[in-house]
Amino acid sequence: MFSLSELAPLNQHQNRSKLLKPWWEVFMDYLVVLMLMTSVLACTEQLSRDRVVCIPLDPHANTNNSGHNHSKSGNVELSPSSKPPIDLPHNIGPNLHSAPRGRRTHLVYQQYIYVSQVCYHKALPLCSRFFPYMALLQSLVLVASGSFWLHFPHTSSRIEQFLAILAKCCESPWTSQALSHAARQESIQETVEEEGRRACRPSTCLTSASSTVTHTRHSSIDSGTDSPLLKRSDSAFATPPSPCPSTLSCNSTILDKSDGEQARALFERVRKFRSHCESSSVICKVYLAQTIFKLLMVTLIVSYTIPLLGSLSFNHTCRPEEKALVGYTTFECIHVLSSLLRKLLVAYLTLLGLYGLLNFYTLSWILSSSLQQYSFHSLKELCSLRDVPDLRNDLAFLIHMLDQYDPLLVQRLFVFLSPVSESRLLEESLERRWGEEKLNAMINVDADGCSRLQLVALPRLPPALFTLSQLQVLKLELITDARFTAQVTKMTSLRELHLYHCTAAVDPSALAFFQEHLEVLQLTFTQASEIPSWVLSLRGLHELHLSGRLSSEGGVGRSWALGSLRQLRHLRVLVIRGTLQRIPGELCEVAGSLVRLEIHNEGTRLLVLTGLKRMVDLTELHLQDCQLERLPSALLALTNLRVLDLQHNNLRTLEELLSLAHLRRLSCLRLAYNRVLALPASVGVLRGLELLDLSNNQLQSLPPPLFTLRHLRRLLLAGNLLEELPAEVKALQLLTELDLSGNRLERLPSELFSCCLELRILNMAHNSLSSLPREIAALSQLCRLDLRSNNLEELPAELGCCSGLHGGGLLVENWLFLSLPPHVRDFLSRSYTSDGAHTEGVRFYRPLQCNKPYSVMISVDLHVS
């Protein structure tokens, strides 16, 4: 026995499967049920009433009448029945005592039973005996084949998923809201078109006005909302509708959080099911095979059943050849159910013929229709949902079957296939989750006093973003569908925009706003094709930062894939982080305004630099990670250059420094992280240098001409192989920062402390110093001294004269700090000794501005006993 809980899912699946059965499938189901009932009735009659009644024939009468009335049954053993005439007077009345009349057969009842059973098997044709059972078996085969495609393992799983998704789509509140919005938009569009036609035909204003008032209102019978297939325009003539500026309707109800998340999950489920279902067409093939099989079955059944009609007869002649048992050789028999079986067979063939015609119609419909493609022609008439993609393979076939059952169900599924509908749902979700209050709370102010906002991994821009009129810097990262509409004109303070892997679309009105207000733009991308085309039309742009692959395939001559920069007339700063093989010639189009060029080439060798010769107005040039081995000759044309940064290259020699003598404005030269072995004496020609950075090279000595650079203020020589600092360093009297960390110095010349009185930062960490000269007391402006990782055994007490070191300006090991006298230790740690006791390993941080524009972070490891 089965419980109701076990049978309920089967019944539920059958009810849901009806949604995929067109009218001919339903009609065929009824026909096959009728055929099954006909066969069951025939079997019941066959089992309960089927019998043959036989009587013997007179052998003499049979001899005399052997030439008369042959059998119509077609059986070779049968002969026409001949009954002997019995002459009875017509005037004989009922007489109970009259003697029995007729022919005596001398047979007992058991002999009649025996003869009837023998003649049933010998005289009756096979059709009369087995037709009901054959019809029942055939009907069961047709019943099983009628819904085979719904239960086949390779198709049933997809069909069940499709029906489950369809049920969710019909139950979702977003479906009714989206269809109502689409119907309203369509009604608005039709009303506007009607008013336009009336304006063109003023003579028909009265008639058209009277016709517009008679619009009827229809309600959907399944959801309670207005049906999107029917037009609805309430009071269209009295108050013409005006669409809201937002994509949301003014009358639409905002979904709550749970409904919105369920709708988004349903969109994702539909998207995955579509990709899975469109990958094959197994359902369509199984349905086609099923239809062909049923049509062949009907043809086969009809072909061998129609000839059986002639074999069904009422009278039969039987010769059992058992004369020794019954005494007769020939019997006349009648088949009781022959007439009923004949009528049931005719009815069965009629139903089977209708069933075959419907199968033929189904096959012609399959072959004439393109069932592996589905296009929403009728549904695309909805004005707000026009971009539903065409479907293919199994999903298209299922939609075709559903469309034959009820087109309204297709329309409800269509809502979750529409990108426009999904976009509107995301807008509602963003408007609810990212309101103006939340965005204002996320705004922070940087060190320059600019208000900044960063949005990461959103599906699109929240509408409330365009209401932030005070925002100055906007950073967008990993936003899949960012679109700047006309609402961006409300952001009057916006000056800087950052786009990290975010392809943004801009409306014409928004582009005009960006051209007038946007000053700084930073783009991070993977390929140059991801750069929006509107970027090159920002004529008011001052700074452009590009980070990504800008080169295209095809060699050096085609290495620039961005395009012309002619419209960027006010561009002053261009920063490129990519893989270039040459200086693009397109940069010459902005040579008249460009003052700063940075190229970070990520280790790719920059082969051609001739394009620099035309950028005569450059004041800053940064060429990093370009695998340069020598100073470029194109630098000779940059007479206005002030800053030259060639860090992170492969420079080995600096012999070309002499050619830079005419760059009289050059004040900053950065050559760190190269492979320079020696600094040539020609460095002395760079008279205007104020900063020289040769950190992390392979220098072993310093030439005397280096110390003739009287204007040098910052000398950075960390990470080299220097063993001695020449006494000529005393000539650098304007020196404020000296970095000699990471070298092999064992001593410092006393002239450094007696002559370089402007020194504020001295970094001697990671050397081999054994002592520190007492002349350090003369450096009254020293505010940072790093002596870590040396061979010092004690510190001079004269450090107490360096008033700028107190509060954390001295960086040494804890045990070495204890070598100072107590009063010196107290002085150096005065600003952080509020309670007079510190534990070991405590580090103090204090930002000190010794002298603008230099600002440093000062730390000391202290241990006070």
Summary of the structure (lengths in Angstrom):
residues: 865
radius of gyration: 50.9
end to end distance: 90.7
largest distance: 171.7
contacts: 2619
relative contact order: 0.05
helix: 44%
strand: 14%
